[in-house]
Amino acid sequence: MSREQIQHWFETLTVTAEHEIQQFITHPFLPLAPSGRTDSNSRLDLVNHPAKCRVIVEWKTFQSQPAINGLHHSLDRGCEIRLADRLPHKLLIGDRRMAMTPRYPRDHTVRQMLLVHPGTLVDFLVEVFEAEWERALPLTPDPAKFSGLGKLEPSEMVIVEMLVGGAHVDRIASALGVHPRTVNRRLEDLKRKANATTLFQLGAYASRHWLN
C-alpha cells in the first residue's frame, strides 16, 4: 500500500470501529494522524470515537515528539496504554474484524503494509496482541505525564514511569538496553532532582510533580 492508502485504511479502521481498537506503536514512529492536523479530509478529527481503545507502545517511541503528541490524543480519547520493551511489528486491529500490519519483518528493507480481512489470520493477530498486552506494563492514563519532557529527558521519563508502575531495576535496565548499574546511577540523579533519599520518596515525588 502507498502512504495515502495506509492513511486511508488507518482512518477507516479507527473511525468505523464500534467496539474496540487494538494497536501496537513501534519505533520508528510513523505519524499517520499528526497532532493539530487541520486537513479537512481527515475523518479522525470529525468523528466522536465510541470504541474502547488499547494501545501498547515501545519505550523508544518516547524519543519522538510526534509519537508523544499521538499519545496525548489517545489518552484524551480514554485509551488504555501500556509500555513494552519491544514489540514484534506495527499493528492496528478494528473490532477484531480487520487489521493492518507490515507485510515483512520489521528489519526488512522493503516496508509494505497488509490489509487483513476477517478470518483466522485476524484471530491470530488478536491473540498476539492479547499476549503482548499481558506482558506490557500499564501506564497511568493521565495526559499530563507526557508534559514533563522539559524537566526530564525522555529516557528519564521512561525510568520514572516504569518505577511508578512497579518495575524493578533489572526490568528497567532490560527495557532501556543498559546495565542495571546505569539505571541505578540515573535513579540517584533523579533522587537528587527530587530531593529524595529513597525510591519510595522518588516515586511519590514523581507521581505528584512529573506524572501529574
VEXVEX-821917 format. One line per field, with one value per residue: residue number from 0; x, y, z of N, C-alpha, C, CB in turn. Coordinates in pm, whole numbers, plus 50000, padded with zeros to 5 digits. Glycine has a CB too. Example, Ala and Ser with C-alpha at 12.3 -4.5 7.8 and 13.67 -1.06 7.14 Angstrom:
# residues 2
pos	[0; 1]
nxx	[51319; 51285]
nyy	[49431; 49775]
nzz	[50780; 50708]
caxx	[51230; 51367]
cayy	[49550; 49894]
cazz	[50780; 50714]
cxx	[51320; 51290]
cyy	[49670; 50003]
czz	[50780; 50787]
cbxx	[51131; 51408]
cbyy	[49553; 49940]
cbzz	[50905; 50572]
***
This chain:
# residues 212
pos	[0; 1; 2; 3; 4; 5; 6; 7; 8; 9; 10; 11; 12; 13; 14; 15; 16; 17; 18; 19; 20; 21; 22; 23; 24; 25; 26; 27; 28; 29; 30; 31; 32; 33; 34; 35; 36; 37; 38; 39; 40; 41; 42; 43; 44; 45; 46; 47; 48; 49; 50; 51; 52; 53; 54; 55; 56; 57; 58; 59; 60; 61; 62; 63; 64; 65; 66; 67; 68; 69; 70; 71; 72; 73; 74; 75; 76; 77; 78; 79; 80; 81; 82; 83; 84; 85; 86; 87; 88; 89; 90; 91; 92; 93; 94; 95; 96; 97; 98; 99; 100; 101; 102; 103; 104; 105; 106; 107; 108; 109; 110; 111; 112; 113; 114; 115; 116; 117; 118; 119; 120; 121; 122; 123; 124; 125; 126; 127; 128; 129; 130; 131; 132; 133; 134; 135; 136; 137; 138; 139; 140; 141; 142; 143; 144; 145; 146; 147; 148; 149; 150; 151; 152; 153; 154; 155; 156; 157; 158; 159; 160; 161; 162; 163; 164; 165; 166; 167; 168; 169; 170; 171; 172; 173; 174; 175; 176; 177; 178; 179; 180; 181; 182; 183; 184; 185; 186; 187; 188; 189; 190; 191; 192; 193; 194; 195; 196; 197; 198; 199; 200; 201; 202; 203; 204; 205; 206; 207; 208; 209; 210; 211]
nxx	[50084; 50039; 50155; 49933; 49723; 49769; 49719; 49446; 49326; 49405; 49258; 49002; 48974; 48998; 48794; 48556; 48537; 48339; 48346; 48610; 48947; 49267; 49613; 49957; 50234; 50532; 50891; 51078; 50853; 50556; 50394; 50062; 49839; 49891; 49925; 49719; 49652; 49499; 49376; 49094; 49010; 49064; 48912; 48944; 48944; 48685; 48501; 48332; 48475; 48344; 48450; 48620; 48967; 49285; 49628; 49961; 50286; 50615; 50903; 51098; 50965; 50914; 51112; 51031; 50873; 50632; 50517; 50466; 50280; 50076; 50015; 49911; 49672; 49551; 49520; 49346; 49122; 49058; 49198; 49350; 49685; 49984; 50326; 50593; 50895; 50987; 50815; 50668; 50593; 50438; 50090; 49741; 49416; 49076; 48781; 48828; 48802; 48907; 49244; 49562; 49894; 50256; 50391; 50634; 50904; 51017; 51279; 51321; 51416; 51225; 50936; 50618; 50261; 50004; 49658; 49439; 49177; 48858; 48888; 49090; 49351; 49325; 49218; 49443; 49622; 49490; 49523; 49802; 49821; 49685; 49853; 50088; 49980; 49934; 50195; 50296; 50370; 50147; 50047; 49974; 49667; 49698; 49716; 49891; 50127; 50304; 50397; 50624; 50862; 51022; 51145; 51261; 51469; 51370; 51439; 51463; 51202; 51086; 51211; 51108; 50831; 50824; 50926; 50731; 50527; 50592; 50811; 51121; 51476; 51630; 51441; 51385; 51638; 51660; 51460; 51563; 51795; 52041; 52302; 52219; 52360; 52383; 52118; 52079; 52253; 52120; 51885; 51983; 52055; 51800; 51684; 51829; 51738; 51474; 51505; 51504; 51556; 51504; 51375; 51103; 51029; 51111; 50937; 50693; 50730; 50759; 50506; 50350; 50461; 50598; 50449; 50194]
nyy	[49880; 50227; 50536; 50707; 50523; 50373; 50571; 50614; 50363; 50337; 50545; 50453; 50203; 50299; 50493; 50355; 50156; 50009; 49881; 49804; 49917; 49800; 49836; 49832; 50037; 50112; 50171; 50289; 50569; 50611; 50876; 50896; 51039; 51329; 51539; 51823; 51851; 52001; 51925; 51897; 51666; 51460; 51215; 51146; 51369; 51448; 51274; 51139; 50907; 50605; 50365; 50133; 50157; 50018; 50043; 49951; 50052; 50086; 50158; 50314; 50487; 50713; 50886; 51037; 51331; 51366; 51113; 51130; 51337; 51199; 51011; 51176; 51243; 50990; 50934; 51141; 51045; 50846; 50609; 50301; 50258; 50078; 49991; 49851; 49652; 49571; 49528; 49291; 49387; 49658; 49729; 49739; 49687; 49665; 49629; 49354; 49248; 49350; 49421; 49596; 49545; 49513; 49378; 49248; 49134; 49357; 49443; 49429; 49540; 49625; 49804; 49744; 49749; 49530; 49473; 49308; 49090; 48975; 48666; 48371; 48469; 48728; 48657; 48531; 48748; 48901; 48734; 48754; 49023; 49022; 48858; 49014; 49231; 49134; 49104; 49361; 49676; 49866; 50205; 50502; 50652; 50948; 51238; 51445; 51340; 51317; 51565; 51644; 51662; 51882; 51899; 51656; 51416; 51213; 50937; 50941; 50993; 50752; 50576; 50678; 50634; 50351; 50286; 50392; 50232; 49994; 49846; 49668; 49737; 49571; 49506; 49758; 49819; 49623; 49706; 49949; 49867; 49873; 49846; 49735; 49890; 50135; 50220; 50246; 50460; 50661; 50670; 50768; 51025; 51120; 51111; 51312; 51534; 51533; 51579; 51359; 51073; 50805; 50535; 50513; 50772; 50906; 50797; 50891; 51167; 51187; 51104; 51315; 51547; 51507; 51324; 51411]
nzz	[50000; 49932; 50089; 50107; 50085; 50317; 50508; 50452; 50518; 50782; 50900; 50830; 50968; 51227; 51255; 51193; 51381; 51629; 51870; 51973; 51950; 51882; 51918; 51821; 51876; 51736; 51724; 51445; 51478; 51291; 51179; 51127; 51184; 51263; 51553; 51596; 51333; 51053; 50825; 50630; 50516; 50686; 50860; 51120; 51281; 51283; 51386; 51666; 51862; 51958; 52036; 52253; 52340; 52320; 52359; 52293; 52356; 52237; 52434; 52311; 52142; 52284; 52227; 52020; 51935; 51776; 51827; 52100; 52094; 51964; 52159; 52355; 52224; 52212; 52484; 52553; 52434; 52604; 52592; 52700; 52787; 52752; 52827; 52646; 52618; 52363; 52061; 51827; 51572; 51387; 51437; 51383; 51484; 51415; 51584; 51612; 51364; 51120; 51014; 51009; 50922; 50897; 50593; 50579; 50801; 51067; 51031; 50763; 50434; 50256; 50301; 50342; 50384; 50500; 50445; 50641; 50612; 50753; 50929; 50998; 51022; 51124; 51371; 51479; 51497; 51688; 51910; 51935; 52005; 52255; 52408; 52419; 52552; 52808; 52898; 52895; 53064; 53262; 53202; 53379; 53305; 53238; 53072; 53135; 53216; 53011; 52970; 53094; 52962; 52937; 53178; 53236; 53067; 52782; 52826; 53102; 53174; 53097; 53278; 53520; 53479; 53461; 53711; 53887; 53800; 53917; 53833; 53865; 53906; 53733; 53538; 53429; 53329; 53133; 52956; 52868; 52758; 52890; 53145; 53477; 53667; 53539; 53536; 53811; 53861; 53718; 53863; 54105; 54023; 53961; 54212; 54338; 54192; 54276; 54540; 54711; 54923; 54918; 54709; 54734; 54817; 54588; 54397; 54499; 54474; 54197; 54111; 54199; 54082; 53831; 53686; 53699]
caxx	[50000; 50107; 50134; 49796; 49636; 49786; 49646; 49303; 49279; 49423; 49141; 48882; 48966; 48982; 48666; 48441; 48533; 48230; 48366; 48745; 49065; 49389; 49723; 50099; 50311; 50672; 50994; 51049; 50712; 50503; 50280; 49954; 49740; 49965; 49852; 49699; 49629; 49379; 49329; 48951; 48985; 49092; 48792; 48977; 48915; 48545; 48414; 48344; 48504; 48280; 48512; 48727; 49096; 49400; 49749; 50090; 50387; 50756; 50958; 51178; 50884; 50914; 51213; 50968; 50768; 50503; 50460; 50413; 50156; 49975; 49974; 49820; 49543; 49493; 49478; 49228; 49010; 49034; 49265; 49442; 49816; 50085; 50462; 50663; 51035; 50994; 50700; 50711; 50566; 50328; 49964; 49616; 49302; 48948; 48669; 48869; 48742; 49006; 49371; 49673; 50023; 50357; 50398; 50762; 50958; 51046; 51414; 51328; 51442; 51101; 50834; 50484; 50159; 49898; 49524; 49398; 49032; 48810; 48929; 49177; 49470; 49288; 49209; 49581; 49677; 49427; 49591; 49933; 49801; 49648; 49972; 50175; 49911; 49956; 50335; 50330; 50349; 50044; 50077; 49863; 49605; 49694; 49792; 49993; 50254; 50394; 50433; 50742; 50983; 51109; 51212; 51336; 51496; 51276; 51477; 51432; 51058; 51058; 51253; 51011; 50706; 50838; 50944; 50600; 50446; 50632; 50920; 51248; 51590; 51667; 51338; 51407; 51762; 51631; 51381; 51649; 51912; 52162; 52336; 52149; 52436; 52348; 51986; 52097; 52310; 52014; 51793; 52046; 52040; 51660; 51659; 51883; 51645; 51351; 51540; 51457; 51663; 51464; 51296; 50963; 51013; 51123; 50811; 50588; 50755; 50732; 50360; 50290; 50516; 50640; 50348; 50063]
cayy	[50000; 50355; 50614; 50755; 50409; 50342; 50675; 50590; 50247; 50367; 50623; 50371; 50109; 50373; 50564; 50265; 50062; 50035; 49813; 49813; 49935; 49745; 49891; 49834; 50150; 50072; 50263; 50432; 50604; 50656; 50964; 50890; 51139; 51422; 51627; 51957; 51850; 52076; 51874; 51868; 51532; 51362; 51180; 51127; 51493; 51483; 51171; 51106; 50764; 50536; 50236; 50117; 50164; 49969; 50070; 49912; 50142; 50059; 50270; 50401; 50587; 50835; 50974; 51108; 51424; 51332; 50999; 51182; 51407; 51097; 50951; 51275; 51227; 50862; 50949; 51227; 50960; 50746; 50482; 50239; 50249; 50001; 50007; 49725; 49662; 49560; 49461; 49218; 49462; 49752; 49656; 49806; 49597; 49729; 49540; 49214; 49212; 49378; 49464; 49640; 49505; 49508; 49255; 49183; 49162; 49498; 49477; 49408; 49665; 49665; 49834; 49744; 49713; 49440; 49487; 49172; 49081; 48881; 48527; 48313; 48550; 48834; 48593; 48510; 48879; 48937; 48656; 48815; 49146; 48991; 48806; 49128; 49315; 49075; 49124; 49504; 49748; 49969; 50345; 50575; 50728; 51091; 51302; 51538; 51274; 51333; 51705; 51673; 51646; 51996; 51880; 51531; 51359; 51104; 50812; 50958; 50977; 50608; 50519; 50719; 50564; 50210; 50279; 50412; 50116; 49878; 49769; 49666; 49791; 49481; 49519; 49887; 49808; 49543; 49788; 50053; 49807; 49918; 49767; 49783; 49997; 50261; 50259; 50293; 50596; 50753; 50684; 50858; 51160; 51159; 51138; 51446; 51631; 51533; 51597; 51238; 50983; 50666; 50516; 50543; 50917; 50944; 50761; 50982; 51299; 51176; 51096; 51446; 51659; 51474; 51245; 51472]
cazz	[50000; 49933; 50212; 50105; 50115; 50458; 50579; 50433; 50592; 50924; 50940; 50816; 51079; 51351; 51259; 51184; 51494; 51722; 51998; 52028; 51867; 51944; 51838; 51859; 51825; 51743; 51678; 51437; 51477; 51162; 51211; 51031; 51222; 51347; 51643; 51544; 51189; 51015; 50696; 50640; 50465; 50789; 50934; 51261; 51352; 51268; 51441; 51808; 51862; 52070; 52063; 52351; 52273; 52396; 52283; 52352; 52299; 52266; 52509; 52225; 52074; 52363; 52170; 51909; 51978; 51715; 51898; 52227; 52059; 51936; 52286; 52413; 52157; 52254; 52624; 52552; 52393; 52707; 52563; 52793; 52724; 52823; 52777; 52617; 52581; 52216; 52001; 51706; 51450; 51398; 51425; 51415; 51468; 51440; 51620; 51594; 51237; 51017; 51073; 50925; 50979; 50790; 50514; 50605; 50935; 51086; 50985; 50619; 50361; 50190; 50401; 50286; 50481; 50457; 50500; 50672; 50615; 50855; 50912; 51100; 51040; 51218; 51503; 51526; 51535; 51816; 52013; 51953; 52082; 52394; 52475; 52447; 52650; 52940; 52937; 52899; 53190; 53247; 53226; 53436; 53197; 53267; 52965; 53182; 53246; 52897; 52956; 53172; 52883; 52959; 53306; 53230; 52936; 52752; 52894; 53244; 53187; 53090; 53406; 53622; 53453; 53496; 53856; 53950; 53763; 53995; 53773; 53937; 53832; 53623; 53433; 53364; 53252; 53014; 52863; 52812; 52695; 52960; 53264; 53597; 53733; 53473; 53587; 53949; 53855; 53676; 53976; 54201; 53967; 53975; 54354; 54367; 54135; 54355; 54680; 54778; 54969; 54894; 54588; 54768; 54811; 54447; 54332; 54546; 54413; 54054; 54091; 54225; 54005; 53696; 53615; 53715]
cxx	[50087; 50081; 49990; 49697; 49645; 49707; 49495; 49254; 49301; 49300; 49014; 48867; 48939; 48842; 48547; 48433; 48423; 48257; 48506; 48848; 49185; 49507; 49858; 50160; 50458; 50762; 51056; 50900; 50672; 50381; 50175; 49845; 49805; 49876; 49839; 49674; 49498; 49323; 49183; 48918; 49009; 48967; 48819; 48939; 48767; 48451; 48441; 48358; 48439; 48355; 48612; 48860; 49205; 49524; 49870; 50199; 50526; 50817; 51036; 51096; 50877; 51025; 51155; 50859; 50635; 50437; 50399; 50284; 50043; 49925; 49883; 49679; 49475; 49442; 49354; 49104; 48977; 49099; 49344; 49575; 49910; 50219; 50528; 50810; 51050; 50873; 50741; 50694; 50460; 50197; 49848; 49502; 49175; 48839; 48700; 48818; 48837; 49130; 49464; 49801; 50126; 50359; 50524; 50806; 51009; 51186; 51431; 51344; 51317; 50993; 50699; 50386; 50057; 49767; 49468; 49247; 48986; 48849; 49028; 49302; 49441; 49278; 49348; 49642; 49616; 49494; 49731; 49920; 49774; 49769; 50067; 50112; 49935; 50098; 50369; 50299; 50244; 50098; 49954; 49800; 49586; 49778; 49905; 50127; 50353; 50444; 50561; 50872; 51076; 51190; 51304; 51362; 51395; 51310; 51449; 51283; 51018; 51094; 51151; 50879; 50714; 50854; 50810; 50507; 50486; 50745; 51046; 51361; 51626; 51570; 51357; 51532; 51740; 51555; 51468; 51770; 52042; 52186; 52258; 52224; 52405; 52213; 51998; 52158; 52204; 51914; 51851; 52036; 51897; 51626; 51713; 51790; 51519; 51376; 51487; 51576; 51630; 51386; 51149; 50937; 51021; 50993; 50698; 50604; 50717; 50582; 50296; 50334; 50550; 50531; 50210; 50072]
cyy	[50125; 50426; 50663; 50643; 50369; 50441; 50648; 50474; 50261; 50444; 50538; 50276; 50179; 50433; 50468; 50165; 50103; 49980; 49831; 49834; 49883; 49785; 49867; 49960; 50120; 50185; 50208; 50459; 50656; 50743; 50962; 50991; 51239; 51509; 51765; 51963; 51921; 52032; 51833; 51730; 51425; 51335; 51164; 51250; 51525; 51388; 51153; 50955; 50696; 50412; 50243; 50111; 50113; 49979; 50021; 49988; 50092; 50181; 50366; 50508; 50717; 50930; 51063; 51201; 51398; 51211; 51042; 51258; 51309; 51030; 51046; 51255; 51098; 50870; 51038; 51148; 50855; 50612; 50433; 50220; 50169; 50014; 49871; 49752; 49667; 49482; 49395; 49298; 49567; 49676; 49748; 49709; 49673; 49627; 49392; 49158; 49233; 49433; 49516; 49602; 49499; 49373; 49175; 49211; 49304; 49539; 49458; 49542; 49716; 49683; 49849; 49699; 49619; 49481; 49347; 49170; 48977; 48737; 48484; 48396; 48667; 48777; 48572; 48641; 48928; 48862; 48711; 48942; 49115; 48937; 48920; 49220; 49263; 49100; 49271; 49566; 49856; 50108; 50412; 50663; 50875; 51162; 51389; 51471; 51288; 51476; 51740; 51665; 51766; 51983; 51758; 51491; 51247; 50974; 50820; 50943; 50830; 50542; 50551; 50644; 50418; 50193; 50292; 50295; 49989; 49795; 49778; 49714; 49703; 49493; 49650; 49881; 49729; 49625; 49891; 49996; 49851; 49827; 49822; 49892; 50134; 50311; 50313; 50434; 50697; 50776; 50777; 51003; 51210; 51189; 51275; 51555; 51645; 51560; 51480; 51152; 50837; 50658; 50543; 50692; 50967; 50915; 50854; 51119; 51295; 51175; 51233; 51552; 51627; 51403; 51305; 51622]
czz	[50000; 50065; 50220; 50138; 50262; 50542; 50573; 50520; 50742; 50975; 50935; 50933; 51211; 51363; 51264; 51298; 51592; 51861; 52054; 51918; 51945; 51856; 51904; 51797; 51845; 51694; 51549; 51419; 51339; 51188; 51100; 51060; 51315; 51433; 51582; 51395; 51156; 50880; 50707; 50587; 50570; 50872; 51083; 51342; 51356; 51339; 51589; 51819; 51982; 52118; 52179; 52276; 52367; 52307; 52361; 52279; 52335; 52334; 52420; 52154; 52154; 52317; 52061; 51961; 51908; 51782; 52029; 52202; 52032; 52063; 52363; 52356; 52203; 52398; 52635; 52515; 52498; 52681; 52685; 52721; 52813; 52751; 52761; 52587; 52429; 52168; 51870; 51578; 51479; 51377; 51459; 51384; 51502; 51463; 51602; 51460; 51120; 51084; 50965; 50996; 50867; 50719; 50548; 50749; 50945; 51042; 50834; 50548; 50290; 50295; 50333; 50393; 50418; 50521; 50517; 50692; 50717; 50825; 51019; 51123; 51136; 51359; 51562; 51572; 51666; 51930; 52041; 52037; 52229; 52472; 52511; 52553; 52792; 52989; 52960; 53035; 53171; 53275; 53284; 53329; 53231; 53163; 53015; 53206; 53131; 52883; 53028; 53095; 52896; 53087; 53302; 53086; 52910; 52822; 53043; 53269; 53183; 53222; 53515; 53604; 53498; 53647; 53927; 53918; 53834; 53938; 53859; 53847; 53713; 53506; 53357; 53277; 53123; 52910; 52793; 52740; 52757; 53080; 53384; 53671; 53672; 53521; 53729; 53952; 53815; 53788; 54083; 54154; 53985; 54121; 54394; 54311; 54219; 54502; 54764; 54818; 54945; 54763; 54614; 54760; 54667; 54373; 54370; 54482; 54263; 54028; 54107; 54124; 53860; 53617; 53624; 53694]
cbxx	[49905; 50061; 50232; 49763; 49671; 49936; 49678; 49274; 49348; 49553; 49127; 48886; 49095; 49086; 48653; 48446; 48670; 48101; 48337; 48780; 49085; 49380; 49702; 50174; 50270; 50696; 51103; 51128; 50682; 50468; 50328; 49895; 49616; 50052; 49921; 49815; 49627; 49410; 49417; 48871; 49071; 49207; 48733; 49126; 48989; 48511; 48434; 48221; 48655; 48141; 48581; 48705; 49127; 49378; 49762; 50113; 50366; 50834; 51049; 51250; 50743; 50932; 51329; 50910; 50812; 50522; 50567; 50517; 50179; 50031; 50096; 49870; 49561; 49597; 49592; 49248; 49042; 48888; 49359; 49385; 49873; 50044; 50545; 50596; 51115; 51128; 50584; 50633; 50520; 50343; 49962; 49601; 49316; 48910; 48548; 48816; 48617; 48950; 49438; 49668; 50012; 50494; 50395; 50869; 51070; 51029; 51517; 51202; 51555; 51057; 50870; 50476; 50090; 49933; 49431; 49472; 48977; 48659; 48991; 49216; 49522; 49153; 49135; 49667; 49653; 49275; 49601; 49998; 49685; 49533; 50044; 50202; 49760; 49928; 50426; 50255; 50482; 49927; 50123; 49908; 49471; 49746; 49700; 49948; 50230; 50326; 50322; 50749; 50949; 51029; 51109; 51261; 51643; 51271; 51624; 51481; 50986; 51135; 51392; 50988; 50671; 50958; 51040; 50537; 50455; 50516; 50949; 51278; 51711; 51672; 51195; 51421; 51871; 51551; 51268; 51693; 51913; 52149; 52490; 52124; 52587; 52346; 51889; 52186; 52428; 51943; 51761; 52194; 52078; 51570; 51723; 52026; 51608; 51280; 51484; 51361; 51688; 51380; 51315; 50929; 51120; 51240; 50774; 50591; 50906; 50797; 50298; 50324; 50638; 50763; 50345; 50005]
cbyy	[50001; 50443; 50734; 50816; 50291; 50344; 50815; 50560; 50121; 50449; 50746; 50293; 50029; 50483; 50654; 50190; 50056; 49978; 49666; 49687; 50086; 49588; 50039; 49704; 50285; 49945; 50286; 50496; 50707; 50534; 51108; 50751; 51074; 51508; 51635; 52040; 51705; 52223; 51755; 51971; 51506; 51410; 51053; 51098; 51607; 51489; 51039; 51158; 50740; 50497; 50185; 49988; 50309; 49821; 50221; 49755; 50286; 50023; 50220; 50318; 50533; 50801; 50892; 51010; 51566; 51303; 50892; 51273; 51496; 50993; 50914; 51420; 51226; 50750; 51008; 51344; 50892; 50727; 50498; 50102; 50390; 49853; 50096; 49653; 49543; 49490; 49561; 49091; 49368; 49869; 49531; 49940; 49470; 49819; 49575; 49127; 49293; 49478; 49348; 49793; 49367; 49538; 49288; 49230; 49064; 49533; 49392; 49335; 49644; 49559; 49962; 49652; 49838; 49295; 49576; 49118; 49048; 48891; 48508; 48172; 48602; 48899; 48460; 48448; 48981; 48906; 48509; 48848; 49228; 48888; 48702; 49207; 49318; 48925; 49067; 49579; 49810; 49941; 50416; 50659; 50669; 51121; 51384; 51604; 51127; 51290; 51792; 51581; 51623; 52122; 51865; 51420; 51306; 51081; 50781; 51096; 51053; 50543; 50571; 50871; 50570; 50149; 50390; 50544; 50094; 49792; 49820; 49524; 49805; 49337; 49512; 49999; 49740; 49419; 49858; 50146; 49839; 50067; 49770; 49669; 49968; 50242; 50140; 50196; 50600; 50699; 50547; 50820; 51162; 51048; 51029; 51461; 51592; 51401; 51730; 51157; 51005; 50611; 50374; 50490; 50986; 50869; 50619; 50994; 51339; 51048; 50997; 51491; 51707; 51389; 51105; 51441]
cbzz	[50122; 49814; 50218; 49968; 50026; 50498; 50520; 50285; 50542; 50947; 50850; 50685; 51089; 51361; 51137; 51054; 51566; 51669; 51982; 52107; 51826; 51959; 51816; 51811; 51895; 51660; 51787; 51322; 51585; 51068; 51234; 51028; 51290; 51261; 51780; 51576; 51136; 51011; 50648; 50565; 50345; 50880; 50879; 51278; 51290; 51124; 51366; 51889; 51863; 52031; 51938; 52438; 52227; 52445; 52249; 52344; 52350; 52137; 52620; 52122; 52051; 52511; 52114; 51806; 51951; 51567; 51923; 52298; 51937; 51843; 52371; 52386; 52003; 52242; 52709; 52454; 52263; 52723; 52444; 52847; 52696; 52835; 52873; 52499; 52639; 52171; 51978; 51695; 51335; 51294; 51517; 51333; 51559; 51325; 51536; 51710; 51215; 50912; 51148; 50897; 51054; 50848; 50364; 50505; 50970; 51229; 51059; 50569; 50260; 50083; 50480; 50161; 50536; 50493; 50407; 50798; 50476; 50869; 50775; 51061; 50904; 51177; 51493; 51414; 51425; 51813; 51972; 51816; 52022; 52397; 52386; 52318; 52620; 52937; 52831; 52789; 53239; 53340; 53096; 53557; 53162; 53412; 52881; 53309; 53277; 52770; 53005; 53286; 52738; 52963; 53419; 53304; 52927; 52603; 52870; 53293; 53078; 52974; 53446; 53616; 53303; 53423; 53903; 53902; 53617; 54014; 53631; 53990; 53925; 53673; 53495; 53469; 53336; 53051; 52937; 52922; 52551; 53005; 53291; 53690; 53724; 53321; 53583; 54027; 53756; 53552; 54037; 54223; 53818; 53922; 54442; 54307; 53992; 54340; 54733; 54686; 55117; 55012; 54534; 54909; 54897; 54380; 54365; 54699; 54430; 53996; 54191; 54365; 54072; 53699; 53670; 53854]
***
